[in-house]
Amino acid sequence: MLEDFGVPSPGEITLISVSLIASEGGLNIALVLLLAWCGAVIGDNIGFIIGYFGAEKLLARYGGKFGLTHKRYAKVMVFFNRYGGGFVLIARFIEGARQLNGIIAGSAGMNWKRFLLYNSAGAALWILFWGYGSYTLGSRFFKYLPDVETFGYYGLVIIIAVLFIALFSWMLWKKRKKVINKD
């Protein structure tokens, strides 16, 4: 939960560790995954609230220290308002973006219900990948760790490609639908 509203903490490592303990019979994996999902969703919603109510103040006070000018902020908001749902969904798999996606979504004024939907789905995918994946591998996890890390990056690339293809297809369909409706 702490990691998901911007506090640097080892969320991924903790999830993997606890899942490996569960694989040895030390914990109930269903409870571990449920609690991890709840923590991730709650943490991102806290970040959303922080962004929604405090983004302008944070930008004015600290933005310059990070090179985030009002002009750059405006560009980020345009991007986020267009692709925010997809970003929230896949940000979970990107270190840094995972910690900040709630804050960015809130500051962009993203609809909370939309954020909740994409965030919940992204959290579920991330937890199934790292939590249940680690649990399934059990003691073999360390043997396959290099492969898991590589697959994680390739998996992310595949997810991004599929999302962009789906988005592009949807945009073409929507544009075509407008043309048909005008005729």
C-alpha positions as CSV (number, residue, x, y, z in Angstrom):
1,M,0.0,0.0,0.0
2,L,2.8,2.4,0.9
3,E,4.5,1.9,-2.4
4,D,1.4,2.7,-4.4
5,F,1.0,6.2,-3.2
6,G,4.5,7.3,-3.8
7,V,6.5,6.2,-0.8
8,P,9.6,4.3,-1.9
9,S,9.2,0.8,-0.5
10,P,9.8,-2.8,-1.7
11,G,6.3,-3.8,-2.7
12,E,7.3,-6.2,-5.5
13,I,10.0,-7.9,-3.4
14,T,7.6,-8.2,-0.5
15,L,4.9,-9.7,-2.6
16,I,7.3,-12.3,-4.1
17,S,8.8,-13.1,-0.7
18,V,5.4,-13.6,1.0
19,S,4.2,-15.7,-2.0
20,L,7.3,-17.9,-1.7
21,I,6.5,-18.4,2.0
22,A,3.0,-19.4,1.1
23,S,4.3,-21.9,-1.5
24,E,6.1,-23.7,1.4
25,G,2.8,-23.9,3.4
26,G,3.5,-21.0,5.7
27,L,0.6,-18.7,4.5
28,N,-2.7,-19.0,2.7
29,I,-1.9,-17.8,-0.9
30,A,-5.5,-16.7,-1.5
31,L,-5.4,-14.4,1.5
32,V,-1.9,-13.1,0.5
33,L,-3.1,-12.2,-3.0
34,L,-6.4,-10.7,-1.7
35,L,-4.5,-8.5,0.8
36,A,-1.9,-7.5,-1.7
37,W,-4.6,-6.5,-4.2
38,C,-6.5,-4.5,-1.5
39,G,-3.3,-2.8,-0.5
40,A,-2.3,-1.9,-4.1
41,V,-5.8,-0.5,-4.9
42,I,-6.1,1.4,-1.6
43,G,-2.5,2.8,-2.0
44,D,-3.2,4.0,-5.5
45,N,-6.5,5.6,-4.4
46,I,-4.6,7.5,-1.7
47,G,-2.2,8.7,-4.4
48,F,-5.2,9.7,-6.6
49,I,-6.6,11.8,-3.7
50,I,-3.2,13.4,-3.2
51,G,-2.9,14.2,-6.9
52,Y,-6.5,15.4,-7.2
53,F,-6.4,17.8,-4.3
54,G,-2.7,18.7,-4.1
55,A,-1.1,18.6,-7.6
56,E,-1.1,22.3,-8.3
57,K,0.5,23.0,-4.9
58,L,3.1,20.3,-5.3
59,L,3.9,21.5,-8.8
60,A,4.3,25.1,-7.7
61,R,6.5,24.1,-4.8
62,Y,8.6,21.2,-6.1
63,G,8.1,20.9,-9.9
64,G,11.2,23.0,-10.7
65,K,13.4,20.7,-8.7
66,F,12.4,17.8,-11.0
67,G,12.3,19.8,-14.3
68,L,8.5,19.7,-14.3
69,T,7.4,23.1,-15.6
70,H,3.8,24.2,-16.1
71,K,4.4,23.7,-19.8
72,R,5.6,20.1,-19.4
73,Y,2.8,19.4,-16.9
74,A,0.3,20.6,-19.4
75,K,1.7,18.1,-22.0
76,V,1.6,15.3,-19.5
77,M,-2.0,16.1,-18.8
78,V,-3.0,16.1,-22.5
79,F,-1.3,12.7,-22.9
80,F,-2.9,11.4,-19.7
81,N,-6.4,12.5,-20.5
82,R,-6.1,10.7,-23.8
83,Y,-4.4,7.5,-22.8
84,G,-4.8,7.5,-19.0
85,G,-6.7,4.3,-18.7
86,G,-4.1,2.3,-20.6
87,F,-1.3,4.0,-18.6
88,V,-2.9,3.1,-15.3
89,L,-3.3,-0.5,-16.4
90,I,0.3,-1.0,-17.5
91,A,2.0,1.4,-15.1
92,R,1.8,-1.3,-12.5
93,F,4.5,-3.2,-14.3
94,I,6.9,-0.2,-14.6
95,E,9.1,0.7,-11.7
96,G,8.5,4.4,-10.8
97,A,5.2,4.6,-12.8
98,R,3.7,2.1,-10.4
99,Q,4.4,4.4,-7.5
100,L,3.1,7.6,-9.2
101,N,0.2,6.5,-11.4
102,G,-2.4,7.4,-8.8
103,I,-1.0,10.8,-8.2
104,I,-0.7,11.5,-11.9
105,A,-4.3,10.3,-12.5
106,G,-5.7,12.4,-9.8
107,S,-3.8,15.5,-10.9
108,A,-5.0,15.0,-14.4
109,G,-8.5,15.0,-13.2
110,M,-9.2,11.5,-14.4
111,N,-12.7,10.2,-13.6
112,W,-12.4,8.3,-10.3
113,K,-14.6,5.4,-11.4
114,R,-12.5,5.0,-14.6
115,F,-9.3,5.1,-12.5
116,L,-10.7,2.6,-10.1
117,L,-11.6,0.2,-12.9
118,Y,-8.2,0.3,-14.7
119,N,-6.2,0.4,-11.4
120,S,-8.1,-2.6,-10.0
121,A,-7.5,-4.6,-13.2
122,G,-3.8,-3.6,-13.4
123,A,-3.3,-4.5,-9.7
124,A,-4.9,-7.9,-10.3
125,L,-2.7,-8.6,-13.3
126,W,0.5,-7.5,-11.4
127,I,-0.4,-9.5,-8.3
128,L,-1.2,-12.6,-10.4
129,F,2.0,-12.3,-12.3
130,W,4.4,-11.7,-9.3
131,G,2.4,-13.2,-6.5
132,Y,0.7,-16.2,-7.9
133,G,3.6,-16.7,-10.4
134,S,6.1,-16.8,-7.5
135,Y,3.8,-19.1,-5.5
136,T,3.5,-21.5,-8.5
137,L,7.2,-21.7,-9.0
138,G,7.9,-22.1,-5.3
139,S,11.5,-23.2,-4.6
140,R,12.2,-23.3,-8.3
141,F,11.7,-19.5,-8.4
142,F,15.4,-18.8,-7.9
143,K,16.3,-21.2,-10.6
144,Y,14.0,-19.4,-13.1
145,L,14.5,-15.8,-11.8
146,P,16.5,-14.7,-14.8
147,D,13.9,-16.0,-17.1
148,V,11.1,-14.5,-15.1
149,E,12.8,-11.1,-15.2
150,T,13.3,-11.4,-19.0
151,F,9.7,-12.5,-19.5
152,G,8.5,-9.6,-17.4
153,Y,10.1,-7.2,-19.8
154,Y,9.0,-9.0,-22.9
155,G,5.5,-9.5,-21.4
156,L,5.3,-5.8,-20.8
157,V,6.3,-5.0,-24.4
158,I,3.6,-7.5,-25.6
159,I,1.0,-6.0,-23.3
160,I,1.8,-2.5,-24.5
161,A,1.8,-3.6,-28.2
162,V,-1.6,-5.3,-27.7
163,L,-3.0,-2.2,-26.0
164,F,-1.8,0.1,-28.7
165,I,-3.2,-2.1,-31.4
166,A,-6.5,-2.3,-29.6
167,L,-6.6,1.4,-29.1
168,F,-5.7,2.1,-32.7
169,S,-8.4,-0.3,-33.9
170,W,-10.9,1.2,-31.6
171,M,-10.1,4.7,-32.9
172,L,-10.4,3.6,-36.5
173,W,-13.7,1.9,-35.7
174,K,-15.0,5.0,-34.0
175,K,-13.9,7.3,-36.8
176,R,-15.5,5.0,-39.4
177,K,-18.7,4.9,-37.3
178,K,-18.8,8.7,-37.4
179,V,-18.4,8.8,-41.2
180,I,-21.1,6.2,-41.6
181,N,-23.5,8.1,-39.2
182,K,-22.9,11.3,-41.2
183,D,-24.0,9.7,-44.4
